[in-house]
Amino acid sequence: MYNESSKEALQYLVNLGEENAKPEVININGRTYCTKNLTRYDKEDFAEPLKAASLTALVDYIKNQMHELTASMIIHVVSPEKVKLISSLTKEKNRECLFEVTTNPLGFKFDTYYDQEDFIINMQAGFQRTDDLSILLQVAGNVENNATASYGDDGVSQKTTIKKGIASKVDVVVPNPVILAPYRTFLEVTQPLSEFIFRISESRDGAPIFKLVGADGGMWKYDAVNAIKNYLQLELQEIDDITIIG
C-alpha cells in the first residue's frame, strides 16, 4: 500500500539518481552552465575593491596604477562618507568596483543633551574653528547652575547667566542660530557650514546641559558632495578618461 514512507523512499531514489548523473555542460542564451544545479562557471571575475579611508589614497592609486584601469572609469561620490571608483559597463552590463573610500568621523551627537564638560570637549574635538564656535564655548563654559530655567524661552531664543571675570555675572542672550562646521566628511575638503539651534536646559540637580539641533534641512550633504567632487576634479585634472559624478 502506497503511503508517505513510500513517497519519501521514491523521492530519495530520484534524488540519488540525479546526484549520480554525469554532469553535462549546456549553453543557454550564449552562456555556459553545468546541469548540476545549473551552476554557471564562466561568470565574469571581478577583483575585490581596495579600501582606504582618505581621498588622497584614491588619487594616489589612480595616478600610479593607470595600467589597472579600464577605459571611461567613473568616480561615484556616493555620500559625504563614501566614494567609489568603478569601471564602465562590461559586456554583461555590470560594473567593477576597483577602489572604495570611506570615512567615519567620530562626530558630534546632535539633538542630544551633553553635560557641561562633555559638551565643551566634544565641541572642541568635533568642529572646525569658527567665530560662532568660540562664542558658544564661552557661553557654555561659564553658565551658572540654576541660571537658565527662570528666564523666558520662546523655543528659539533663551537668556542665561554667565560668569564674567572673578566675581561678576552678566545676563546674555543665547546665540541662535549659530553657524558651525562639524567634521562630517573627508578631511581633505573644507567641512560644510551649517546652521544649528543651540539649546540650554538643566539636569535634575540644576546643572546646565546643552545640545545642538541641525537647522539646514540636510543641505550640508549636498555641499559636502560638491566639495569632494571639486577636490577630485582638481587633483585629477590631467587625467581625461574619468568621469566624476555625485
MDAnalysis code that builds the backbone (N, CA, C; Angstrom):
import MDAnalysis as mda
import numpy as np

u = mda.Universe.empty(738, n_residues=246, atom_resindex=np.repeat(np.arange(246), 3), trajectory=True)
u.add_TopologyAttr("name", ["N", "CA", "C"] * 246)
u.add_TopologyAttr("resid", np.arange(1, 247))
u.add_TopologyAttr("resname", ["MET", "TYR", "ASN", "GLU", "SER", "SER", "LYS", "GLU", "ALA", "LEU", "GLN", "TYR", "LEU", "VAL", "ASN", "LEU", "GLY", "GLU", "GLU", "ASN", "ALA", "LYS", "PRO", "GLU", "VAL", "ILE", "ASN", "ILE", "ASN", "GLY", "ARG", "THR", "TYR", "CYS", "THR", "LYS", "ASN", "LEU", "THR", "ARG", "TYR", "ASP", "LYS", "GLU", "ASP", "PHE", "ALA", "GLU", "PRO", "LEU", "LYS", "ALA", "ALA", "SER", "LEU", "THR", "ALA", "LEU", "VAL", "ASP", "TYR", "ILE", "LYS", "ASN", "GLN", "MET", "HIS", "GLU", "LEU", "THR", "ALA", "SER", "MET", "ILE", "ILE", "HIS", "VAL", "VAL", "SER", "PRO", "GLU", "LYS", "VAL", "LYS", "LEU", "ILE", "SER", "SER", "LEU", "THR", "LYS", "GLU", "LYS", "ASN", "ARG", "GLU", "CYS", "LEU", "PHE", "GLU", "VAL", "THR", "THR", "ASN", "PRO", "LEU", "GLY", "PHE", "LYS", "PHE", "ASP", "THR", "TYR", "TYR", "ASP", "GLN", "GLU", "ASP", "PHE", "ILE", "ILE", "ASN", "MET", "GLN", "ALA", "GLY", "PHE", "GLN", "ARG", "THR", "ASP", "ASP", "LEU", "SER", "ILE", "LEU", "LEU", "GLN", "VAL", "ALA", "GLY", "ASN", "VAL", "GLU", "ASN", "ASN", "ALA", "THR", "ALA", "SER", "TYR", "GLY", "ASP", "ASP", "GLY", "VAL", "SER", "GLN", "LYS", "THR", "THR", "ILE", "LYS", "LYS", "GLY", "ILE", "ALA", "SER", "LYS", "VAL", "ASP", "VAL", "VAL", "VAL", "PRO", "ASN", "PRO", "VAL", "ILE", "LEU", "ALA", "PRO", "TYR", "ARG", "THR", "PHE", "LEU", "GLU", "VAL", "THR", "GLN", "PRO", "LEU", "SER", "GLU", "PHE", "ILE", "PHE", "ARG", "ILE", "SER", "GLU", "SER", "ARG", "ASP", "GLY", "ALA", "PRO", "ILE", "PHE", "LYS", "LEU", "VAL", "GLY", "ALA", "ASP", "GLY", "GLY", "MET", "TRP", "LYS", "TYR", "ASP", "ALA", "VAL", "ASN", "ALA", "ILE", "LYS", "ASN", "TYR", "LEU", "GLN", "LEU", "GLU", "LEU", "GLN", "GLU", "ILE", "ASP", "ASP", "ILE", "THR", "ILE", "ILE", "GLY"])
u.atoms.positions = np.array([
    [0.844, -1.191, 0.000],
    [0.000, 0.000, 0.000],
    [0.885, 1.249, 0.000],
    [0.581, 2.176, -0.918],
    [1.398, 3.385, -1.047],
    [1.088, 4.338, 0.104],
    [2.128, 4.779, 0.768],
    [1.930, 5.710, 1.867],
    [3.038, 6.776, 1.831],
    [3.052, 7.594, 2.876],
    [4.028, 8.683, 2.912],
    [5.458, 8.168, 2.932],
    [5.677, 7.049, 3.604],
    [7.027, 6.469, 3.653],
    [7.480, 6.023, 2.280],
    [6.548, 5.453, 1.505],
    [6.880, 5.026, 0.148],
    [7.226, 6.229, -0.718],
    [6.476, 7.324, -0.549],
    [6.737, 8.539, -1.314],
    [8.132, 9.086, -1.020],
    [8.505, 9.108, 0.268],
    [9.825, 9.601, 0.644],
    [10.924, 8.701, 0.086],
    [10.695, 7.405, 0.085],
    [11.687, 6.470, -0.445],
    [11.890, 6.673, -1.939],
    [10.783, 6.850, -2.680],
    [10.882, 7.085, -4.117],
    [11.599, 8.410, -4.403],
    [11.279, 9.433, -3.637],
    [11.934, 10.721, -3.827],
    [13.423, 10.617, -3.551],
    [13.790, 9.838, -2.543],
    [15.199, 9.626, -2.230],
    [15.921, 8.975, -3.403],
    [15.276, 7.967, -4.024],
    [15.899, 7.285, -5.158],
    [16.051, 8.228, -6.352],
    [15.029, 9.066, -6.573],
    [15.108, 10.026, -7.674],
    [16.264, 10.989, -7.450],
    [16.331, 11.518, -6.223],
    [17.403, 12.458, -5.902],
    [18.773, 11.804, -6.015],
    [18.854, 10.543, -5.578],
    [20.116, 9.818, -5.646],
    [20.549, 9.649, -7.093],
    [19.556, 9.342, -7.963],
    [19.880, 9.199, -9.377],
    [20.365, 10.496, -9.985],
    [19.733, 11.610, -9.587],
    [20.153, 12.908, -10.119],
    [21.549, 13.277, -9.644],
    [21.856, 12.936, -8.387],
    [23.170, 13.268, -7.842],
    [24.268, 12.484, -8.532],
    [23.952, 11.221, -8.909],
    [24.959, 10.363, -9.531],
    [25.023, 10.527, -11.042],
    [24.084, 11.309, -11.588],
    [24.088, 11.505, -13.039],
    [25.329, 12.266, -13.447],
    [25.820, 11.951, -14.619],
    [27.011, 12.615, -15.122],
    [26.684, 14.059, -15.459],
    [27.411, 15.003, -14.925],
    [27.130, 16.408, -15.232],
    [27.382, 16.719, -16.701],
    [26.564, 17.566, -17.260],
    [26.708, 17.962, -18.653],
    [26.849, 19.472, -18.735],
    [27.563, 19.893, -19.742],
    [27.723, 21.316, -19.996],
    [26.726, 21.721, -21.065],
    [25.919, 22.747, -20.770],
    [24.914, 23.197, -21.720],
    [25.045, 24.702, -21.933],
    [24.474, 25.166, -23.021],
    [24.534, 26.580, -23.362],
    [23.127, 27.144, -23.404],
    [22.890, 28.203, -22.631],
    [21.589, 28.853, -22.599],
    [21.795, 30.332, -22.882],
    [21.203, 30.813, -23.973],
    [21.331, 32.219, -24.355],
    [22.782, 32.690, -24.402],
    [23.632, 31.840, -24.929],
    [25.025, 32.218, -25.087],
    [25.862, 32.117, -23.843],
    [25.310, 31.574, -22.757],
    [26.049, 31.422, -21.512],
    [26.172, 29.954, -21.154],
    [27.290, 29.600, -20.544],
    [27.608, 28.205, -20.270],
    [27.245, 27.839, -18.835],
    [26.542, 26.698, -18.699],
    [26.141, 26.215, -17.389],
    [26.468, 24.733, -17.268],
    [26.481, 24.272, -16.004],
    [26.592, 22.846, -15.721],
    [25.219, 22.367, -15.261],
    [24.795, 21.174, -15.711],
    [23.451, 20.682, -15.387],
    [23.272, 20.407, -13.908],
    [24.333, 20.273, -13.175],
    [24.200, 20.089, -11.729],
    [23.942, 21.447, -11.093],
    [22.713, 21.661, -10.657],
    [22.279, 22.918, -10.052],
    [22.388, 24.108, -11.004],
    [22.600, 23.819, -12.292],
    [22.745, 24.871, -13.304],
    [23.725, 25.955, -12.852],
    [24.849, 25.520, -12.315],
    [25.881, 26.455, -11.877],
    [26.675, 26.958, -13.069],
    [26.760, 28.263, -13.172],
    [27.497, 28.847, -14.275],
    [28.953, 29.001, -13.877],
    [29.871, 28.532, -14.741],
    [31.268, 28.614, -14.371],
    [32.087, 29.552, -15.257],
    [31.451, 30.234, -16.193],
    [32.201, 31.204, -16.991],
    [31.809, 32.633, -16.628],
    [31.322, 32.814, -15.393],
    [30.909, 34.132, -14.924],
    [32.104, 35.079, -14.867],
    [31.844, 36.355, -15.125],
    [32.917, 37.344, -15.075],
    [33.571, 37.375, -13.703],
    [34.877, 37.420, -13.692],
    [35.617, 37.521, -12.437],
    [35.925, 38.985, -12.150],
    [35.511, 39.434, -10.966],
    [35.791, 40.798, -10.538],
    [36.745, 40.783, -9.353],
    [37.636, 41.749, -9.329],
    [38.562, 41.877, -8.202],
    [37.831, 42.444, -6.992],
    [38.310, 42.085, -5.813],
    [37.807, 42.717, -4.601],
    [38.323, 44.151, -4.563],
    [37.472, 45.127, -4.274],
    [37.948, 46.517, -4.282],
    [38.958, 46.780, -3.173],
    [39.969, 47.568, -3.507],
    [40.858, 48.072, -2.468],
    [40.079, 49.069, -1.613],
    [40.389, 49.127, -0.329],
    [39.649, 50.015, 0.566],
    [40.613, 50.920, 1.327],
    [40.207, 52.157, 1.485],
    [41.033, 53.135, 2.195],
    [40.122, 54.122, 2.903],
    [40.743, 55.045, 3.639],
    [39.966, 55.976, 4.451],
    [40.243, 57.429, 4.096],
    [40.887, 57.677, 2.954],
    [41.175, 59.062, 2.574],
    [41.054, 59.237, 1.070],
    [40.692, 60.434, 0.662],
    [40.636, 60.749, -0.767],
    [42.031, 60.761, -1.378],
    [43.021, 61.095, -0.581],
    [44.404, 61.098, -1.062],
    [44.816, 59.717, -1.549],
    [44.397, 58.678, -0.832],
    [44.730, 57.310, -1.232],
    [44.129, 56.977, -2.592],
    [42.903, 57.413, -2.825],
    [42.261, 57.178, -4.117],
    [43.010, 57.890, -5.237],
    [43.363, 59.144, -5.012],
    [44.103, 59.905, -6.023],
    [45.445, 59.244, -6.319],
    [46.160, 58.814, -5.295],
    [47.460, 58.160, -5.487],
    [47.304, 56.866, -6.288],
    [46.260, 56.108, -6.002],
    [46.035, 54.860, -6.730],
    [45.805, 55.138, -8.210],
    [44.947, 56.095, -8.505],
    [44.629, 56.393, -9.908],
    [45.870, 56.866, -10.657],
    [46.653, 57.748, -10.047],
    [47.821, 58.301, -10.731],
    [48.935, 57.278, -10.933],
    [49.032, 56.313, -10.022],
    [50.160, 55.376, -10.076],
    [49.800, 53.995, -10.610],
    [48.523, 53.725, -10.801],
    [48.116, 52.403, -11.290],
    [47.203, 52.535, -12.516],
    [47.537, 53.434, -13.398],
    [46.718, 53.650, -14.583],
    [46.573, 52.381, -15.420],
    [47.588, 51.512, -15.391],
    [47.531, 50.280, -16.189],
    [46.433, 49.325, -15.706],
    [45.947, 49.503, -14.474],
    [44.893, 48.638, -13.957],
    [43.497, 49.143, -14.327],
    [43.397, 50.367, -14.823],
    [42.099, 50.968, -15.094],
    [41.630, 50.636, -16.505],
    [40.319, 50.542, -16.661],
    [39.739, 50.355, -17.974],
    [39.388, 51.725, -18.561],
    [38.923, 51.729, -19.784],
    [38.525, 52.982, -20.410],
    [37.263, 53.517, -19.739],
    [37.159, 54.831, -19.690],
    [35.961, 55.508, -19.181],
    [35.598, 55.077, -17.761],
    [36.536, 55.238, -16.837],
    [36.253, 54.955, -15.444],
    [35.332, 56.033, -14.864],
    [34.641, 55.683, -13.771],
    [33.717, 56.593, -13.107],
    [34.071, 56.673, -11.628],
    [34.159, 57.894, -11.103],
    [34.250, 58.075, -9.658],
    [32.867, 58.505, -9.182],
    [32.275, 57.684, -8.343],
    [30.926, 57.948, -7.834],
    [31.034, 58.439, -6.395],
    [30.707, 59.702, -6.172],
    [30.653, 60.230, -4.808],
    [29.294, 59.822, -4.243],
    [29.271, 58.695, -3.552],
    [28.019, 58.105, -3.083],
    [27.372, 58.971, -1.998],
    [28.190, 59.489, -1.104],
    [27.706, 60.271, 0.035],
    [28.886, 61.061, 0.597],
    [28.662, 61.907, 1.588],
    [29.789, 62.610, 2.210],
    [30.799, 61.678, 2.871],
    [30.411, 60.405, 3.069],
    [31.304, 59.459, 3.750],
    [31.827, 58.346, 2.846],
    [31.397, 58.292, 1.575],
    [31.800, 57.158, 0.727],
    [32.002, 57.592, -0.720],
    [33.117, 57.107, -1.315],
    [33.428, 57.357, -2.724],
    [33.889, 56.039, -3.342],
    [33.424, 55.758, -4.577],
    [33.803, 54.523, -5.262],
    [34.406, 54.829, -6.632],
    [35.408, 54.048, -7.000],
    [35.960, 54.076, -8.347],
    [35.461, 52.837, -9.071],
    [34.654, 53.022, -10.119],
    [34.041, 51.885, -10.803],
    [34.320, 51.951, -12.295],
    [34.247, 50.788, -12.917],
    [34.544, 50.685, -14.338],
    [33.333, 51.074, -15.176],
    [33.562, 51.229, -16.464],
    [32.447, 51.367, -17.394],
    [31.752, 50.011, -17.501],
    [30.645, 49.965, -18.241],
    [29.892, 48.713, -18.357],
    [30.717, 47.637, -19.043],
    [30.662, 46.425, -18.480],
    [31.306, 45.278, -19.110],
    [30.389, 44.703, -20.184],
    [30.816, 43.638, -20.837],
    [29.999, 43.012, -21.876],
    [28.666, 42.530, -21.324],
    [28.628, 42.201, -20.040],
    [27.400, 41.689, -19.434],
    [26.660, 42.773, -18.652],
    [26.988, 44.034, -18.936],
    [26.301, 45.183, -18.343],
    [26.468, 45.268, -16.824],
    [27.638, 44.858, -16.343],
    [27.979, 45.014, -14.937],
    [29.065, 46.078, -14.803],
    [29.311, 46.502, -13.576],
    [30.404, 47.431, -13.303],
    [31.284, 46.852, -12.205],
    [32.580, 47.009, -12.359],
    [33.531, 46.513, -11.369],
    [34.000, 47.670, -10.492],
    [33.918, 47.486, -9.186],
    [34.422, 48.491, -8.244],
    [35.877, 48.150, -7.912],
    [36.786, 49.055, -8.259],
    [38.209, 48.814, -8.026],
    [38.705, 49.414, -6.721],
    [38.085, 50.486, -6.285],
    [38.582, 51.194, -5.099],
    [37.399, 51.811, -4.368],
    [37.407, 51.701, -3.049],
    [36.322, 52.267, -2.237],
    [36.926, 53.026, -1.061],
    [36.497, 54.261, -0.904],
    [36.998, 55.102, 0.180],
    [35.846, 55.431, 1.121],
    [36.039, 55.201, 2.389],
    [35.011, 55.538, 3.377],
    [35.670, 56.263, 4.549],
    [34.912, 57.182, 5.119],
    [35.375, 57.863, 6.324],
    [34.280, 57.761, 7.371],
    [34.680, 57.725, 8.609],
    [33.716, 57.598, 9.698],
    [34.088, 58.576, 10.802],
    [33.794, 59.873, 10.583],
    [34.128, 60.859, 11.618],
    [33.457, 60.496, 12.941],
    [34.205, 60.668, 14.013],
    [33.638, 60.355, 15.324],
    [32.347, 61.127, 15.535],
    [32.377, 62.383, 15.136],
    [31.143, 63.146, 15.061],
    [30.553, 63.543, 16.403],
    [29.790, 64.582, 16.328],
    [29.064, 65.121, 17.473],
    [27.645, 64.564, 17.422],
    [27.083, 64.184, 18.553],
    [25.722, 63.650, 18.593],
    [24.730, 64.810, 18.697],
    [24.132, 65.117, 17.573],
    [23.197, 66.234, 17.535],
    [21.861, 65.829, 18.145],
    [21.126, 66.839, 18.600],
    [19.818, 66.635, 19.237],
    [19.926, 65.744, 20.476],
    [21.068, 65.788, 21.130],
    [21.317, 65.016, 22.352],
    [21.954, 65.938, 23.388],
    [21.432, 65.926, 24.588],
    [21.983, 66.794, 25.632],
    [23.300, 66.243, 26.173],
    [24.250, 67.156, 26.363],
    [25.538, 66.862, 26.990],
    [25.641, 67.649, 28.297],
    [26.359, 67.089, 29.253],
    [26.665, 67.912, 30.423],
    [27.754, 68.913, 30.038],
    [28.051, 69.809, 30.922],
    [28.917, 70.941, 30.579],
    [30.293, 70.503, 30.086],
    [30.929, 69.614, 30.816],
    [32.291, 69.209, 30.450],
    [32.304, 68.440, 29.131],
    [31.387, 67.474, 28.974],
    [31.352, 66.687, 27.740],
    [31.029, 67.553, 26.525],
    [30.150, 68.522, 26.718],
    [29.788, 69.407, 25.614],
    [31.005, 70.190, 25.136],
    [31.729, 70.761, 26.060],
    [32.897, 71.574, 25.698],
    [33.959, 70.715, 25.015],
    [34.215, 69.525, 25.549],
    [35.230, 68.637, 24.961],
    [34.833, 68.219, 23.554],
    [33.581, 67.808, 23.376],
    [33.131, 67.342, 22.068],
    [33.059, 68.474, 21.044],
    [32.747, 69.670, 21.498],
    [32.748, 70.817, 20.587],
    [34.165, 71.127, 20.099],
    [35.113, 71.061, 21.016],
    [36.494, 71.362, 20.627],
    [37.068, 70.273, 19.712],
    [36.670, 69.023, 19.931],
    [37.224, 67.914, 19.157],
    [36.504, 67.682, 17.839],
    [35.217, 68.050, 17.774],
    [34.418, 67.651, 16.616],
    [34.063, 68.751, 15.644],
    [34.614, 69.976, 15.821],
    [34.250, 71.096, 14.966],
    [35.487, 71.864, 14.517],
    [35.433, 72.371, 13.292],
    [36.458, 73.316, 12.861],
    [36.231, 74.657, 13.565],
    [37.303, 75.410, 13.724],
    [37.213, 76.688, 14.421],
    [36.452, 77.722, 13.587],
    [35.443, 78.303, 14.177],
    [34.708, 79.420, 13.571],
    [34.417, 80.441, 14.669],
    [33.983, 81.643, 14.270],
    [33.659, 82.678, 15.256],
    [32.526, 82.219, 16.173],
    [31.490, 81.585, 15.593],
    [30.362, 81.137, 16.414],
    [30.761, 80.032, 17.380],
    [31.713, 79.204, 16.981],
    [32.180, 78.158, 17.895],
    [32.825, 78.790, 19.132],
    [33.630, 79.824, 18.936],
    [34.278, 80.495, 20.068],
    [33.244, 81.102, 21.008],
    [32.197, 81.711, 20.434],
    [31.141, 82.304, 21.258],
    [30.407, 81.226, 22.040],
    [30.111, 80.125, 21.380],
    [29.386, 79.028, 22.024],
    [30.181, 78.450, 23.187],
    [31.471, 78.262, 22.971],
    [32.316, 77.713, 24.030],
    [32.399, 78.677, 25.215],
    [32.426, 79.961, 24.922],
    [32.489, 80.945, 26.004],
    [31.217, 80.913, 26.835],
    [30.067, 80.830, 26.167],
    [28.796, 80.765, 26.887],
    [28.695, 79.470, 27.685],
    [28.937, 78.333, 27.000],
    [28.775, 77.033, 27.649],
    [29.737, 76.849, 28.816],
    [30.929, 77.409, 28.692],
    [31.928, 77.219, 29.737],
    [31.694, 78.063, 30.966],
    [30.779, 79.054, 30.879],
    [30.601, 79.969, 32.001],
    [29.171, 80.047, 32.522],
    [28.299, 79.158, 32.053],
    [26.915, 79.167, 32.534],
    [26.869, 78.744, 34.002],
    [26.104, 79.468, 34.773],
    [25.945, 79.158, 36.198],
    [24.891, 78.070, 36.390],
    [25.019, 77.285, 37.434],
    [23.963, 76.350, 37.817],
    [22.670, 77.099, 38.130],
    [21.554, 76.476, 37.781],
    [20.219, 77.041, 38.059],
    [20.069, 78.459, 37.493],
    [20.659, 78.703, 36.316],
    [20.662, 80.067, 35.782],
    [19.806, 80.242, 34.543],
    [19.209, 79.160, 34.043],
    [18.517, 79.249, 32.759],
    [17.010, 79.085, 32.878],
    [16.553, 78.191, 33.744],
    [15.129, 77.836, 33.781],
    [14.237, 79.011, 34.143],
    [14.750, 79.955, 34.906],
    [13.909, 81.069, 35.375],
    [13.711, 82.145, 34.316],
    [14.400, 82.066, 33.203],
    [14.298, 83.087, 32.173],
    [13.303, 82.681, 31.098],
    [12.842, 83.655, 30.311],
    [11.915, 83.382, 29.224],
    [12.557, 82.531, 28.140],
    [11.726, 81.709, 27.507],
    [12.209, 80.814, 26.462],
    [11.093, 80.673, 25.435],
    [11.284, 81.238, 24.236],
    [10.241, 81.164, 23.221],
    [10.450, 80.012, 22.253],
    [11.318, 79.070, 22.604],
    [11.585, 77.923, 21.751],
    [12.806, 78.100, 20.871],
    [13.231, 79.341, 20.674],
    [14.421, 79.607, 19.864],
    [15.449, 80.392, 20.677],
    [15.058, 81.571, 21.159],
    [15.986, 82.395, 21.932],
    [15.831, 82.107, 23.421],
    [16.953, 82.178, 24.116],
    [16.983, 81.975, 25.561],
    [17.882, 83.025, 26.202],
    [17.695, 83.220, 27.487],
    [18.614, 84.027, 28.277],
    [19.204, 83.156, 29.371],
    [20.424, 83.460, 29.733],
    [21.054, 82.741, 30.827],
    [22.049, 83.670, 31.512],
    [22.604, 83.202, 32.611],
    [23.610, 83.968, 33.350],
    [24.960, 83.294, 33.212],
    [25.963, 84.079, 32.882],
    [27.307, 83.520, 32.800],
    [28.232, 84.314, 33.710],
    [29.317, 83.675, 34.104],
    [30.318, 84.337, 34.927],
    [31.129, 85.293, 34.068],
    [31.405, 86.455, 34.597],
    [32.197, 87.460, 33.887],
    [33.312, 87.910, 34.825],
    [34.504, 87.427, 34.571],
    [35.600, 87.746, 35.476],
    [35.523, 86.897, 36.735],
    [36.194, 87.357, 37.792],
    [36.302, 86.562, 39.017],
    [35.021, 86.599, 39.827],
    [34.401, 87.769, 39.955],
    [33.280, 87.883, 40.883],
    [31.971, 88.301, 40.238],
    [31.990, 88.872, 39.074],
    [30.772, 89.427, 38.476],
    [30.054, 88.409, 37.583],
    [28.778, 88.696, 37.336],
    [27.951, 87.869, 36.468],
    [27.165, 88.774, 35.545],
    [26.859, 88.262, 34.343],
    [26.063, 89.048, 33.397],
    [25.012, 88.150, 32.765],
    [23.885, 88.759, 32.380],
    [22.857, 88.044, 31.643],
    [23.144, 88.177, 30.148],
    [23.039, 87.072, 29.423],
    [23.289, 87.091, 27.982],
    [22.169, 86.365, 27.260],
    [21.939, 86.760, 26.022],
    [21.017, 86.039, 25.148],
    [21.802, 84.923, 24.462],
    [21.305, 83.728, 24.573],
    [21.987, 82.590, 23.952],
    [21.944, 82.765, 22.436],
    [23.085, 82.706, 21.756],
    [23.115, 82.932, 20.309],
    [22.349, 81.849, 19.540],
    [21.480, 82.293, 18.610],
    [20.711, 81.366, 17.782],
    [20.251, 82.058, 16.504],
    [20.283, 81.398, 15.345],
    [21.016, 80.138, 15.165],
    [22.515, 80.406, 15.096],
    [23.303, 79.368, 15.247],
    [24.754, 79.501, 15.138],
    [25.222, 78.778, 13.881],
    [26.287, 79.285, 13.291],
    [26.838, 78.682, 12.072],
    [28.126, 77.970, 12.442],
    [28.132, 76.655, 12.252],
    [29.254, 75.816, 12.678],
    [29.678, 74.868, 11.558],
    [30.876, 74.313, 11.707],
    [31.417, 73.386, 10.712],
    [31.887, 72.112, 11.399],
    [30.979, 71.212, 11.713],
    [31.394, 69.939, 12.331],
    [32.118, 69.046, 11.329],
    [32.972, 68.175, 11.839],
    [33.662, 67.211, 10.983],
    [32.671, 66.120, 10.591],
    [32.242, 66.138, 9.310],
    [31.245, 65.173, 8.855],
    [31.601, 64.538, 7.521],
    [32.731, 64.904, 6.963],
    [33.130, 64.329, 5.683],
    [34.648, 64.190, 5.660],
    [35.228, 63.894, 4.503],
    [36.666, 63.656, 4.403],
    [37.468, 64.899, 4.792],
    [38.589, 64.661, 5.449],
    [39.374, 65.766, 5.986],
    [40.090, 66.559, 4.900],
    [40.198, 66.018, 3.691],
    [40.863, 66.751, 2.611],
    [40.047, 67.940, 2.117],
    [38.764, 67.960, 2.407],
    [37.911, 69.051, 1.919],
    [37.465, 69.918, 3.088],
    [37.060, 71.140, 2.761],
    [36.547, 72.042, 3.788],
    [35.216, 71.519, 4.311],
    [35.091, 71.450, 5.612],
    [33.846, 70.962, 6.207],
    [32.725, 71.968, 5.953],
    [31.572, 71.509, 5.467],
    [30.490, 72.444, 5.136],
    [29.918, 73.132, 6.367],
    [29.626, 74.415, 6.214],
    [28.993, 75.187, 7.280],
    [27.496, 74.895, 7.313],
    [26.934, 74.853, 8.510],
    [25.502, 74.624, 8.668],
    [24.974, 75.475, 9.817],
    [23.677, 75.750, 9.775],
    [23.024, 76.431, 10.882],
    [22.542, 75.411, 11.909],
    [22.689, 75.766, 13.186],
    [22.239, 74.905, 14.280],
    [21.502, 75.751, 15.310],
    [20.542, 75.139, 15.972],
    [19.878, 75.756, 17.120],
    [20.583, 75.267, 18.380],
    [21.026, 76.199, 19.182],
    [21.741, 75.901, 20.425],
    [20.757, 76.000, 21.586],
    [20.644, 74.937, 22.353],
    [19.685, 74.902, 23.459],
    [20.401, 74.628, 24.782],
    [19.950, 75.317, 25.829],
    [20.451, 75.096, 27.192],
    [19.282, 74.662, 28.056],
    [19.500, 73.634, 28.852],
    [18.495, 73.204, 29.810],
    [19.212, 72.892, 31.127],
    [18.489, 72.290, 32.046],
    [19.085, 71.952, 33.335],
    [18.772, 70.510, 33.689],
    [19.755, 69.855, 34.273],
    [19.544, 68.490, 34.747],
    [18.756, 68.522, 36.051],
    [18.476, 67.370, 36.611],
    [17.685, 67.304, 37.849],
    [18.347, 68.024, 39.016],
    [19.657, 68.055, 39.002],
    [20.354, 68.729, 40.104],
    [20.646, 70.202, 39.788],
    [20.081, 70.708, 38.684],
    [20.248, 72.113, 38.369],
    [21.468, 72.442, 37.536],
    [22.289, 71.434, 37.208],
    [23.483, 71.683, 36.400],
    [23.084, 71.946, 34.947],
    [23.773, 72.837, 34.264],
    [23.417, 73.141, 32.874],
    [23.750, 71.974, 31.939],
    [22.880, 71.743, 30.972],
    [23.116, 70.753, 29.922],
    [22.838, 71.417, 28.575],
    [23.485, 70.935, 27.525],
    [23.470, 71.636, 26.249],
    [23.238, 70.646, 25.093],
    [22.618, 71.142, 24.018],
    [22.503, 70.342, 22.801],
    [22.454, 71.252, 21.588],
    [22.780, 70.678, 20.429],
    [22.685, 71.355, 19.139],
    [21.720, 70.583, 18.250],
    [20.860, 71.308, 17.555],
    [19.893, 70.698, 16.646],
    [20.122, 71.267, 15.253],
    [20.301, 70.392, 14.262],
    [20.522, 70.838, 12.893],
    [19.342, 71.639, 12.367],
    [19.651, 72.716, 11.614],
    [18.582, 73.592, 11.125],
    [18.730, 73.919, 9.640],
    [19.449, 73.065, 8.905],
    [19.637, 73.360, 7.481],
    [18.929, 72.366, 6.566],
    [18.143, 71.449, 7.144],
    [17.390, 70.503, 6.334],
    [18.237, 69.496, 5.581],
    [19.493, 69.319, 5.980],
    [20.361, 68.352, 5.300],
    [21.109, 68.911, 4.103],
    [21.058, 70.231, 3.894],
    [21.762, 70.829, 2.760],
    [23.265, 70.608, 2.835],
    [23.790, 70.385, 4.020],
    [25.231, 70.190, 4.168],
    [25.713, 68.984, 3.370],
    [24.851, 67.992, 3.184],
    [25.247, 66.800, 2.436],
    [25.547, 67.143, 0.980],
    [24.719, 68.001, 0.383],
    [24.962, 68.418, -0.995],
    [26.247, 69.239, -1.089],
    [26.463, 70.103, -0.103],
    [27.687, 70.900, -0.091],
    [28.919, 70.010, 0.043],
    [28.828, 68.979, 0.878],
    [29.958, 68.075, 1.080],
    [30.265, 67.280, -0.187],
    [29.226, 66.771, -0.847],
    [29.424, 66.021, -2.089],
    [30.071, 66.910, -3.147],
    [29.612, 68.139, -3.270],
    [30.204, 69.064, -4.241],
    [31.653, 69.377, -3.897],
    [31.944, 69.501, -2.604],
    [33.332, 69.763, -2.187],
    [34.235, 68.597, -2.551],
    [33.741, 67.380, -2.379],
    [34.525, 66.186, -2.741],
    [34.757, 66.150, -4.248],
    [33.710, 66.427, -5.025],
    [33.845, 66.441, -6.489],
    [34.870, 67.483, -6.930],
    [34.794, 68.669, -6.362],
    [35.733, 69.733, -6.733],
    [37.167, 69.353, -6.387],
    [37.351, 68.720, -5.230],
    [38.690, 68.290, -4.833],
    [39.246, 67.268, -5.827],
    [38.436, 66.282, -6.179],
    [38.896, 65.231, -7.091],
    [39.122, 65.775, -8.501],
    [38.276, 66.683, -8.957],
    [38.463, 67.281, -10.277],
    [39.775, 68.049, -10.342],
    [40.109, 68.740, -9.273],
    [41.367, 69.486, -9.237],
    [42.567, 68.545, -9.208],
    [42.495, 67.510, -8.380],
    [43.619, 66.591, -8.243],
    [43.827, 65.723, -9.483],
    [42.764, 65.467, -10.226],
    [42.833, 64.561, -11.381],
    [42.612, 65.291, -12.698],
    [42.865, 66.597, -12.722],
    [42.571, 67.388, -13.909],
    [43.396, 66.973, -15.123],
    [44.530, 66.315, -14.915],
    [45.363, 65.894, -16.043],
    [44.928, 64.554, -16.618],
    [43.979, 63.904, -15.988],
    [43.510, 62.592, -16.460],
    [42.151, 62.785, -17.126],
    [42.072, 62.460, -18.410],
    [40.895, 62.784, -19.201],
    [39.788, 61.746, -19.116],
    [40.121, 60.486, -18.965],
    [39.138, 59.427, -19.162],
    [38.446, 58.985, -17.876],
    [38.196, 59.919, -16.962],
    [37.499, 59.608, -15.718],
    [36.358, 60.611, -15.539],
    [35.158, 60.092, -15.310],
    [34.005, 60.940, -15.069],
    [33.699, 60.923, -13.577],
    [33.505, 62.099, -13.003],
    [33.207, 62.211, -11.573],
    [31.745, 62.620, -11.417],
    [30.974, 61.794, -10.722],
    [29.560, 62.076, -10.513],
    [29.253, 62.051, -9.025],
    [28.156, 62.721, -8.640],
    [27.762, 62.709, -7.238],
    [26.369, 63.260, -7.061],
])
